[in-house]
Amino acid sequence: MPTLFDVDRLLGPAELARLIGVSRQRVSQLAQKPTFPAPLAVLEMGSVWALGDLTAWAERTGRALNLDALQPAPVEAEGDNG
């Protein structure tokens, strides 16, 4: 299992749901399966996983990942538009 210093990206349940295209409830169900990667840490807000562990899991199980879903939404500048 990687340590926090080895991880380039951490995902919580909401990000994981977007990544694999399921609901957060389904993420909870998947996380209970023995074939699903163990979380890197369990925090008060929920579990966090390493993106690398999830990528390896997706490759093993043939699940597609939507990496574009992890991109932050564009921020619109405030101010005078006119």
TAGITA-V161587 format. One record per pair of residues at least 12 apart in sequence whose C-alpha atoms are under 10 Angstrom apart, sorted by the first residue. I is the first residue (numbers start at 0). GAP is how many residues later the second one is. If there is no record, write none. Layout:
i: [I I]
gap: [GAP GAP]
//
This chain:
i: [0 0 0 0 0 0 1 1 1 1 1 2 2 2 3 3 3 5 5 6 6 6 6 6 6 7 7 7 8 8 8 8 8 9 9 9 9 9 9 9 9 9 9 10 10 10 10 10 10 10 10 10 11 11 11 11 11 11 11 11 11 11 11 11 12 12 12 12 12 12 12 12 12 12 13 13 14 14 14 14 14 15 15 15 15 15 15 15 15 16 16 17 17 17 17 17 17 18 18 18 18 18 18 18 18 18 18 19 19 19 19 19 19 19 19 20 20 20 20 27 30 34 34 34 35 35 35 35 35 36 36 36 36 36 36 36 36 37 37 37 38 38 39 50 54]
gap: [36 37 38 39 49 52 38 47 48 50 51 37 38 47 36 37 46 44 46 33 42 43 44 45 46 42 43 44 39 40 41 42 43 29 30 31 37 38 39 40 41 42 43 28 29 36 37 38 39 40 43 59 12 15 27 29 30 31 33 34 35 36 37 38 12 13 14 15 18 32 33 34 35 36 13 32 33 34 54 55 56 32 33 35 38 49 50 53 54 49 52 47 48 49 50 51 52 32 35 36 45 46 47 48 49 50 51 34 38 43 44 45 46 47 49 43 44 45 48 19 16 22 25 26 17 18 21 22 25 12 13 16 17 18 19 20 21 12 15 16 14 15 13 16 12]
//
